[in-house]
Amino acid sequence: MGAASLPAAAQDGHHQQRPRVEISRVQADSPGRDDRSIRSLNNEWVEITNTTRDVINLRGWTLRDADGNRYRVDNVRINGRTTIRIHTGNGRGTRIDLFQNSREYIWDNRSDIATLRDDRGRTVDTESWGRRHH
């Protein structure tokens, strides 16, 4: 994909080198045929990384695409220096794997924008690729 994360500026007026929690990788194009199988849907995902040493509660945070599809995180705590993966399809959530329980693909293979917002609706990070790249 070759898209770079664009760090969001801190809300308190300071500029951080990078956000505390960031979209670290996106696999928008599930490998193989797009047949809407659970396996194929779950091979479409977004990785979120906590870049700090602190545990951060993601309760109420949202992940949204350019078309307005939104996933709201329940009471999930992400440990310091840890990455979690949010899969499109169905599955049993673990400490590092969450599932949107969608029966449709969410991320556009060619062009989309993933936006991560905190529980107050502030943009924390974005990742874009293709013609929608900003």
Buried (B, 14 or more C-beta within 10 A) or exposed (E): BEBEBBBBEEEEEEEEEEBBBBBBBBBBBBEEEEEEEBEBBBBBBBBBBBBBEEEBEBEBBBBBBBEEBEBBBEEBEBBEEBBBBBBBBEBEBEEEBBBBEBEEBBBBBEBBBBBBBBEEEEBBBBBBBBEEBE
